Amino acid sequence: MRVEDTFCVFPVRVVVVMGVSGCGKTTIGMKLAHDLNNAPFIDADGLHPPQNVEKMAEGIALIDSDRWPWLARVRKEIDTQASKLSAMQKSTETQPAEPMYVVCGCSALKRSYRELLSRSDPEIHQMHDIVFVYIDVGRQELVRRVTQRKEHFFNPSLLDTQLDTLEPPDTTREAAIVIDGSRPVEQVVADAYDQILNYRPKVSQ
C-alpha cells in the first residue's frame, strides 16, 4: 500500500514531524501545532514503554519487535485525537472556519512504519488523512545536537544506528514533504507551515 492511497477528503489532517533523534521533531512539532490553529501535539517519545526507554538509555538499539507495539500506541493516540476534533466539528453542525490538525513528533524511520501510522485503527472510522514532514539534518550537526542535549533518554551512541535504519520518504510515492532542518528553528517551522498549507494529496492532483 502506498501512503498517499490513504488520502481522501477528511475533516482532520495529521502532520507527522519525522526524522532521527536530534533533528528537532519535538521543538518543531510543538511550534507547528501552535501555528496550525493550536492543534493537539503528540510526542511519540512519551508513548514508549519503560523497557524501550531503558534499552535506549543503555545504548541498546531498538528492533522491529520493540517498535511495532509502540507505533500501534502512537497510531491509536493519533486516531483518538483526530476523532475528538471530528466529533467537535460534528457537534457544531457547521464546517470549521479553519482546517483542523493533529501534529505528532515521531521518528517514523522506515516506510513500513509510516504505512502503519497512515492506517486508521480498524475499530475506528478513519477521520483523518496524513502527511509526513521529514526534517533532514546532516550527521555532523545531529552529533552536535544529541551530545549537547540534556535530560533525554536517548543515548547519543545510537545515532548511527538510527541513520542506518532511516528510509527517507520518497515524495513521489509517499504523502511527504522534506524540510532542510539545518536552518534556524523559526525558518524550519515557517517553511514546514507553508508547505503543509499548500500540500495537496497526490490522488487529487
C-alpha positions as CSV (number, residue, x, y, z in Angstrom):
1,M,0.0,0.0,0.0
2,R,1.3,3.4,-0.9
3,V,1.0,6.0,1.8
4,E,-0.9,8.5,-0.4
5,D,-3.6,5.9,-1.0
6,T,-4.9,6.7,2.4
7,F,-5.7,10.3,1.4
8,C,-9.2,11.4,0.8
9,V,-11.4,14.2,2.0
10,F,-11.3,14.1,5.8
11,P,-12.2,16.7,8.4
12,V,-8.8,16.4,10.1
13,R,-5.2,16.4,8.7
14,V,-2.5,14.7,10.7
15,V,1.0,16.1,10.4
16,V,3.8,13.7,11.5
17,V,7.1,15.5,12.0
18,M,9.7,12.8,11.5
19,G,13.4,12.1,11.4
20,V,16.2,10.7,13.5
21,S,17.0,11.8,17.0
22,G,18.3,15.4,17.2
23,C,16.6,16.6,14.1
24,G,14.2,18.7,16.1
25,K,10.9,16.8,15.9
26,T,9.6,17.9,19.3
27,T,10.6,21.6,19.1
28,I,9.4,22.0,15.5
29,G,6.3,19.9,16.1
30,M,5.2,21.9,19.1
31,K,5.7,25.2,17.3
32,L,3.9,23.9,14.2
33,A,1.0,22.7,16.4
34,H,0.7,26.2,17.8
35,D,0.7,27.8,14.4
36,L,-1.8,25.3,13.0
37,N,-4.7,26.6,15.0
38,N,-3.3,25.4,18.3
39,A,-3.6,21.8,17.2
40,P,-3.1,19.0,19.7
41,F,0.5,17.7,19.8
42,I,1.5,14.1,20.4
43,D,5.1,13.4,21.5
44,A,5.7,9.8,20.4
45,D,8.7,9.5,22.7
46,G,6.3,9.8,25.6
47,L,4.5,6.7,24.4
48,H,7.5,4.3,24.5
49,P,7.0,1.6,27.1
50,P,9.6,1.6,30.0
51,Q,11.6,-1.3,28.5
52,N,12.2,0.7,25.3
53,V,13.3,3.7,27.3
54,E,15.7,1.5,29.4
55,K,17.2,-0.1,26.3
56,M,17.9,3.2,24.6
57,A,19.3,4.8,27.7
58,E,21.7,1.9,27.9
59,G,22.8,2.3,24.3
60,I,20.9,-0.7,23.0
61,A,19.2,-0.2,19.7
62,L,15.5,-0.9,19.3
63,I,14.5,-3.6,16.8
64,D,11.2,-4.0,15.0
65,S,9.7,-6.1,17.7
66,D,10.3,-3.2,20.1
67,R,8.9,-0.6,17.7
68,W,5.7,-2.2,16.4
69,P,3.7,-2.1,19.7
70,W,4.9,1.4,20.3
71,L,3.9,2.5,16.8
72,A,0.5,1.0,17.4
73,R,0.1,3.1,20.5
74,V,1.1,6.2,18.5
75,R,-1.4,5.4,15.8
76,K,-4.1,4.9,18.4
77,E,-3.4,8.2,20.0
78,I,-3.5,9.9,16.6
79,D,-6.9,8.3,15.9
80,T,-8.1,9.4,19.3
81,Q,-7.1,13.0,18.9
82,A,-8.5,13.1,15.3
83,S,-11.8,11.6,16.4
84,K,-12.1,14.2,19.2
85,L,-11.7,17.0,16.7
86,S,-14.1,15.4,14.2
87,A,-16.7,15.0,17.0
88,M,-16.3,18.6,17.9
89,Q,-16.9,19.7,14.4
90,K,-20.0,17.4,14.0
91,S,-21.4,18.8,17.3
92,T,-21.5,22.3,15.8
93,E,-23.1,21.1,12.6
94,T,-21.1,23.6,10.7
95,Q,-17.9,23.4,8.7
96,P,-14.9,24.7,10.7
97,A,-13.7,28.2,9.8
98,E,-10.1,26.8,9.8
99,P,-8.7,23.4,8.9
100,M,-8.3,21.0,11.9
101,Y,-4.9,19.4,12.5
102,V,-3.2,16.9,14.8
103,V,0.6,17.2,15.0
104,C,2.8,14.3,16.1
105,G,6.5,14.1,16.6
106,C,7.6,10.6,15.7
107,S,10.8,9.1,14.2
108,A,8.9,7.0,11.7
109,L,12.2,5.9,10.3
110,K,11.0,3.1,7.9
111,R,8.5,3.3,5.2
112,S,6.7,0.3,6.7
113,Y,6.4,2.3,10.0
114,R,4.9,5.2,8.1
115,E,2.4,2.9,6.4
116,L,1.3,1.6,9.8
117,L,0.8,5.2,11.1
118,S,-1.2,6.0,7.9
119,R,-3.7,3.3,8.5
120,S,-6.5,4.1,10.9
121,D,-7.4,1.7,13.7
122,P,-9.9,-0.8,12.1
123,E,-12.2,-0.3,15.1
124,I,-12.4,3.5,14.5
125,H,-13.8,5.0,11.3
126,Q,-11.0,7.0,9.8
127,M,-11.3,10.7,10.5
128,H,-8.1,12.0,9.0
129,D,-5.5,12.0,6.2
130,I,-1.8,12.3,7.0
131,V,1.3,14.0,5.7
132,F,4.8,13.3,6.9
133,V,7.3,16.2,7.4
134,Y,10.8,14.8,7.2
135,I,13.3,17.1,8.9
136,D,16.6,16.5,7.1
137,V,19.7,17.3,9.1
138,G,23.3,16.2,8.3
139,R,25.1,13.8,10.6
140,Q,27.7,16.3,11.9
141,E,25.0,18.6,13.1
142,L,23.0,15.8,14.5
143,V,26.0,14.6,16.5
144,R,26.5,18.1,17.9
145,R,22.8,18.3,19.0
146,V,22.5,14.9,20.6
147,T,25.7,15.2,22.5
148,Q,24.7,18.6,23.9
149,R,21.2,17.6,24.8
150,K,20.4,17.0,28.5
151,E,17.7,15.1,30.3
152,H,16.7,12.9,27.3
153,F,16.8,9.1,27.5
154,F,18.3,8.7,24.0
155,N,21.9,7.6,24.1
156,P,24.0,9.5,21.6
157,S,25.8,6.3,20.6
158,L,22.6,5.1,18.9
159,L,22.6,7.9,16.3
160,D,24.4,6.0,13.7
161,T,22.1,3.0,14.2
162,Q,19.1,5.3,13.5
163,L,20.8,6.8,10.4
164,D,21.4,3.2,9.1
165,T,17.7,2.4,9.8
166,L,16.4,5.5,8.2
167,E,14.5,5.2,4.9
168,P,13.9,8.8,3.8
169,P,10.4,9.3,2.4
170,D,10.1,9.2,-1.4
171,T,7.9,12.2,-2.1
172,T,6.9,10.8,-5.5
173,R,5.3,7.8,-3.7
174,E,4.5,8.9,-0.2
175,A,2.5,11.7,1.3
176,A,5.5,13.6,2.5
177,I,7.5,16.8,2.3
178,V,11.2,17.3,3.0
179,I,12.4,20.2,5.0
180,D,16.1,21.4,5.5
181,G,16.4,21.2,9.2
182,S,19.9,22.7,9.4
183,R,18.5,26.2,9.5
184,P,17.2,28.2,12.5
185,V,14.1,26.7,14.0
186,E,11.9,29.7,13.0
187,Q,12.9,29.2,9.4
188,V,12.2,25.5,9.5
189,V,8.8,26.0,11.1
190,A,7.8,28.7,8.6
191,D,8.9,26.5,5.7
192,A,7.0,23.5,7.0
193,Y,3.9,25.6,7.8
194,D,3.8,27.0,4.2
195,Q,4.3,23.6,2.6
196,I,1.7,21.9,4.8
197,L,-0.9,24.6,4.0
198,N,-0.2,24.2,0.3
199,Y,0.1,20.4,0.2
200,R,-2.4,18.6,-2.0
201,P,-2.9,14.8,-1.9
202,K,-1.3,13.0,-4.9
203,V,-4.6,11.3,-5.8
204,S,-6.4,14.7,-6.2
205,Q,-3.8,16.3,-8.4
